[in-house]
Amino acid sequence: MEVGLMHKAVGLIPTRFNSRRLPGKSLKMIGNLPMIIHTYRRSKIAKSLSEVFICCDTKEVFQIAKRYNAKAILTKKNHKQGGDRIFEAYKKLKMKYDQIIDIQGDEPLIDPINIDLVVKFHRKNKNYDIILPNLPTKFTKDPHIVRVIFNKNKEVIYLTRSASPHHFVGKTDKIYKHLSVISFKPSALRDFANFTQKSKLENLEDIELLRAIDLGLRIKTFSLKGDSFSIDVLKNLIDARKKMKKDKYYSMYNTR
């Protein structure tokens, strides 16, 4: 971790209001709460985070955050990726941290235990710049799911939306899905965000961590359990509303 800092982790939740595939999704209602508030309150349950902030690009989301007593930082609208947005927010914080946990705002069913496991894993693997966990799941060709491709040392070598690995000779019934709880060393996030143009691979696949791979940042992965998923299209939102009714954490934070 960064030299001279206490072991502290901050959770930063990037959210872009005008999402291309589902506009205004951060404020879509799931049960009694807007989606972004689910993500915030579940992140607050995690024991490893010193603070949690919503990093938003519109006053509408900022005001909703305040209404629900959630800490929020208003950022520029021109950020295309969450990593760029959270770096702007991080620079505005008075306190500095040795770990920055990027928790995507469109995963309202994220398990707080998995956040803690990511923080713990990075502390044990300090020689890596970024920790990107994965969820083993059934093989699918769905392009909305990002697959993590890694070597025998669990070092990430590629990320893709394609139906990979390709069934050319053999077959597999499993893929390793990108989980949107990412631990950055502050220096790694700085290098990532300061490379202001999208990399070639990032542009092709629309996967922001491909920029980190292009930059030579070291990324390690490990597998977690759960059924969390991102809300990318309307079907995902409908599925989340169904799952939330039976979710074990919902009753813990479902207060106005």
N, C-alpha and C positions, 0 to 999 in steps of 0.2 A: 504494500500500500504506500501512499505518499509519505515521504520522510517528514518527521516533525509534527504530524497531526495525531490527535487522539483517534482511537478507533470509533468513528461515528459514520453512520450511513444516513443519507437523506433520500427520501422517495420523491421523485418528480414525475408528475403525470401529464404528459403532453396531450393536448386535444385541439383539433382543428375543426371549427364549427361547420364550414362549408366543405364537407367531405364530398368527393366526386361521386362516389357510388351511393351514398346515403346522406344527403344534405341535412344538416342540423342534428346529426345522430347523437351528439353528446348530451342533448337535452331531451331525447326521446324517453318516454316514461316506461319503466319496467317495474311492475308492481306500483308501489306508492312513491317511488323516487326516480329522478332523472338518472340516466345511465352513468354519467360522470360522478354522481354522488355515491352510487354503488361502489365504483372503483376506489374512490377516496376513502370511504368508510371501511372497506375491506382492507385497504392498505394500512389504515390506522390500527387494525387489529394485530398486525404483524409486530412482534416484539423487538425486532432488530433495527427498526427505523427510528431515528431521533426526531425527525420531522417529516411531514408529508405536505406537498404543495401541488395544487392543480396549476398547470402552465397553459393558459388559454390565449386565444387571439381576438376575442370579441368581448365587449362589455356585457352582452347578454349572459354569457357563461360566467363571467366574473361576478355579476350581480347574483346569479343563482347560487354560486359557491358561497357568497357572503350570507345569503338567505338561509343556507343550511349549515352555517358556521364552519365552513371549510376554508382553509388557508389557500389563497390563490395569488398568482402573479400574472399580470397582463403582459403579453409579449407582442412582437410585431406580427403582422398578418402574412408577411411574404415568405415565411418558412415553409418549405415543402415537406420536410421530414421532422420527425419527433426529436431526433438527436440534436438538430440545430436549435429547435425551440427550447429544449431543456438547458442547453448550454447558455443561451441568453438569460434564462431564468436563474441559473446557478450563479452567474456573475453578479446578479442583483442581491444575492443573499449576504447578510452580514457575517454569518459564520461559515467556515469552510469545512469540508468533510473529506474523509479519505476514500469513501465509496459513494458513487452516485447511482441510484437504482432507478432506471427508466421503466416505468410501469405504464403501459399503453392504456389510454383512457377508454378504449373501446372493448375492454375485457371485463365486463361487470361481474363475471363469475370467477374471477381469479381467487385462488386459495391463499390466504395469508400465510399459511405454513410454507408454501412454496417460495414466497418472498424471503422468509427467514432462511430457508435452505440455500437460496442463491447467495445471500449475504455471507453465510457461513462457508460455503464452498469457495467463494472468492478469497476469503481470509486464509484459507488453506492452500490456495493456488495463486500466491501473490506475484508470481513471475509472469502471469498472463494479464494482458491489458483489458480484456473484456471477457465476461462470462455470459454465455447464451445457453440457457437450459432448453431441453427438448422434451416433447411428450410422444412416446411411442404410440402410434395409432394405426388403424387399419389402412391398408394401401388404397389410395384414391387418386383419380386424375383431376380432382378439383383444383383449378388454378388459383383459387383464393387462399389455399393452404401453402405456406412456405415450408419446404423441406430442408432440413439441416444435413449436409453431407460432411462426414468427418472421418479421420484416419483412426488407426488402432490406438493412438494416444489420446483420443477424444478431442483432437484439435480440428477446428472447423476449417475445411478447405473450400467449401462452396455452399451457397444457398440458392434455391431455385423454386420456381412455381411449376416447372415441368413435371411430367409423370416419371420421376426419377427415384430409384435407378431403373433404367430401361430394361424391359424383359426381352433381351435379345437371345440368350441361351437358356438361362434359368429364370425362376420367378421368386418373388417374395410377397408375403401378405402384410408386410409392415413398412411404415415410413416413420421418420422422426420429425415431428412437427415443431416448428419454431414457436417457442413460448415467449410471449411479450413481457417478460420481466428480465431486464438486461442490466448487469452490473458493469459499470465503467470505473476505471481509475480516472480521477479528474484530468490527468495529463492526456489520457487516451481520448476522452471526450473533447478536450481542447483541440487536439490534432485533427480529430474527425470533423469538428465544426469549422475549424479554420480553413479546411479545404473546401472553399466556398462553392465550387462547381460539382455537380453530380458526376461520379465516375462513369465510364462507359458501361460497365456491367450493371451499375445501379440504374442507369437510364433504361437499359434493355428489360430488366426484370422488375423494376420498381420495388427493390428491396434495399433499404438504406444501408444495412451492414455490409453489403457488397463493396461499399466505399471503404470501409475499414479493412477489408481483405485486400483491396487494391493498394491501400496505403501501407500494407505490411504489418498491421497491428495483429497481435497474437490473440486468438479467440479460442477458448476452451468450452466444451459443452459437457453436460451430464444429463441423465434422464430423470424426470419427475413423474409423479402419478397425478391423475385428475382428468377432468373433462372440460376444462376452460376452453373458450374459443372467442375469437374476435368478432365484433359486429361489423361486417363489411357491407352486407346487402339486407334487404327487407326480410328474407327468410331467416337470416341469423337472428334478427331482432325478435321475430315471432318465436323462434326456438328458445331464446333466452327468457322470454316472458313465461314460457311453460316451465322451464327448468327452475326458475327463481321461486316458483310456488313451493317447491320441495327442497329448496336449498337450506343447508344446515346453519349457515351464517346469517341468513337474511333476518331471522328473528332477533339476532344479537344487536343489530344496528338499525332496524326498521322503526325509527322514531323520527318525528318531525322536528 
